[in-house]
Every structure is written in C-alpha cells, then in structure tokens.
Amino acid sequence: MLIRRRVLITLLAGDLLAILALSLIGFFFHNDTFTWRWLATFLPACAGWGLIAPWLGLYRPEVAASPWAAWRAALAGFLAGPLAAWLRGLWLNAAILPIFILVLALTTAAGMALWRLAWSLAAGPGRGKLTHG
C-alpha cells in the first residue's frame, strides 16, 4: 500500500510540474515580463486535468506503468484543454478564443503524454516493484 501511495504522489507531482512547465512556456512565449498572470492558465489547467485524468484511469499504477497509457494522457490533456480555457475565461472575465482552446488542448495533450510516457518507461513493470504492492 505504501508503494501505491508513493506512485500516486509521484504521478500527481509530475502532473503538476508538467502543467507548470507548459503554463510557463506558454506565458513566456507571449510575454516578456514575469507576472502572476500565468496562474490564470496553470490553475484552470490543473483543475481540468484533475477532473478528467481519474476517469481515464491515469492514477491507477498498473495503467500508468504501461507505455501504451500515454494515449490516455493525451486524451485527458485534449479533453482538459477546453475545460481549462473555459475556467480561465470565467476567472479573467474574458472572451475565449477558439484558437486558444485548440492550442491549449493540443499542447496539454502532447506535454502530458510525453511526461507520462517517460514515467512509464522509467517505472514500468519491468523496473522492479515500483508499481506493485
């Protein structure tokens, strides 16, 4: 049980770091000064991911440990993007551009799939007892 909890904590921390990296890259791509406005994308993206990912089994160690589960992470990221864009629009009381929704969905899908693929290759079933217990 302790190992399963460790895996869950690692997945959650990695997910947050991946979303943070994506948010900061997007922010700095469009801004040359650092402000706290990046949180307007980061927090809704975390909420969107947190609502979608569990439904696709991405926090079950036996699923997350398979490299084939990267498609689930991509799907979760793609579905979380529009939800995150909507939440961001509500927070900023601003219009939501369709191109922003598409870019957010695609970059979240790609980033989360890459992170989860890397984790599954590093901690997969052939790597000892990281996912079982």
N, C-alpha and C positions, 0 to 999 in steps of 0.2 A: 504493500500500500504506500509506503514511503517513497518508493521509486516512481510509482504512478503520479504521486503528488509532485515530485521533482520534475518529471516530464511535463506536467501541466504548467508548472511555474515557468519552466524554460520556454515552452511554447508561447505562453502569454507574454513573457518579457520580450521574446524575439519578435512577436507580432507587433508589440508596441514600438519597439526600436525600428522595425521595418516601416511602419506607418509614419513614425517620426522622421525617418530619413526621406521618405517620399514627400512628406509635407514640407520639410525644409528645402529640399531640392526644388520643388515647385515654387516655393516662396522666393528663393533667391534667383530663380530663373526670371522672375517678373519684377523683382525689387532690388535696389542696390543698397538700401539701408535696412538694418535689423529692427523690427518692432515686434510686439506681441501678437500682431495680426495673424501670424502663422497658426496660432491656436484655433483660429476660425475654420481652418481646414483640418488640423490634427484631431481635435476633439470630436467633431462630427464623423470623421473617418473611423476613429476608434469605436464610436457608438454603432455605426453601420456595420463594421466588421464584427463587433461583439454580438450583434443581433443576428447576423447571417451565418457566421462560421460554425457555431454549435449545431445548427440544423443540418449541416453537411458533414457532421462527424469529425471535424477538424481538431477536436480536443480529445478524441479517443486515441490513446497511444498506438494501438495496433493499426489504426488507419493512418495516423500522422507519420508512422515509421516507414510507410511504403512510398517509394518514389512515384508510384502511379497516382498517389493522392494529390500531387501538385495540380492536377486539373481541378480538383475540388477547391483548392486555394484560389486558383484563377477564377473559377466560377463565383466563389464567395466574394472575391475582390470586385468582380464585374457587377455583381448584384448590390454590393455595399456602396459602390460609387454614386449611383443616383440617390440613394437614401442619404448619404453624406452631403451631397450637393444640396438636397432639399433642406436638411437640417442647417447647413451653413447659410442658405438663403434666409431661413427664418431668423437665425441669430443676427445676421447683418441687416435684416430687413431690406434685402436687395433682390433684384431680378436674378434668375438662374439661367445663364446662357446654355443652350443645348450643347455647344462645343465644349464648354467646361465640364458638363456632365459626362460626355463621351471621353474626354481626356482623363478625367478623374477615374472613371471606371476602368479604362484600359491600363493606366499606369498602376493603379491599385492591384488589378488582376496580375499584371506582369511582376510587380515587385513582390507580392505575397507568394506567387507561385515560385519565384526564384528562391526566396528565403526558405519556404517550406521544402523545396526540393533539396536545397543544401542541407537542411536539418535532417531530412530523411536519409540522405546518403551518409551523413556523419553518425547518425544514431539508429540506423535501421536494425532489423532483426539479426543480421549477421555481425553486429557490433557488440555482442555481449548481452547483458541484462538491463540495458538502458530503458527498454520499453515494456518489459515484463516484470510482474511481481505483484 
